Amino acid sequence: MKLEHVREFVALARCGSFQEAADRLYVARPTLSNHMRALEQELGFDLFDRCGGSELTDAGVAFLDGMERALEAVDRGLDQCRELASLQEGRDCVVNISLRCSVFELRAALEKYCPCRYAFVSYDNKRPMLYPFTQDGADVMVMYDLDLLPPLRMEVLGMGLQYEPYGHEPCAIAMRENHPLAQGPLTRERLRGAEIAQLDVIESESWKRIIIAMLGDDMGLRFRLIPMDNLLNFWTVDLGDAVFISMKSMLSQYFARREGYVIRDLVDAGPLLMPRSLVYRPISERPCIAPVLDVLREHLCREGDECAK
């Protein structure tokens, strides 16, 4: 007995009309009629009283009752199988993550709370920001606030990616300990006209926009580009009369233990905060990224609340 014919019989019995059922099932009426005759021949009894149009016989009524319950069981079993297959697919899927912000904190959060498989994507600072997405190497990225970078935001949207602002990244300022700004609390007034060092291995124009947005566009800041082959050389770079503004975690890595340098993380007695964005492929395309996004959102939101305090 073909399951397809049983489903057609149930649909026909509910409609009460061969033509209406054929239209709903997207089959020709003669085809539906032939399928019902084949089903009756296989069963050995009539399902319809054709003298009365498409009315069910007594045997047809009993068969309908049994087949409706049977189809419910079949569909329920199929749904369970699909759900199990979906869960297995989620387990087998590896989500590729690129972290440009809160690297250490987010790694720890994912390790502790993420229920699915994931891998971190390494990136070349010389490459464009969205390079991992263009090479199908990244599914999720935590990065700078796209609302501060309209060209990058348009590029993200043009690639069909999703983005949402999430929390703030603590930033800080590194300088030589004999720098005039190192003496006393930092204020925006004291930073006015300061020379800001930038690395050519980092998206310098994007970071310049972010610094201006954090401190104010009326500060008269001057920017000096420091040529560098790779970030490892930053261990020995001499800032001279310039100051370097970046994420606090980065400055802790490169300057915290360097003799002759200091780090300041307060400006006007408040934290220096950079808004962040969460960029990801549509969940409809990659359902397995949903657990990763949940972990990142929860951690970024909590961390953003702590920074705001």
Summary of the structure (lengths in Angstrom):
residues: 309
radius of gyration: 32.1
end to end distance: 68.7
largest distance: 105.3
contacts: 882
relative contact order: 0.14
helix: 50%
strand: 21%
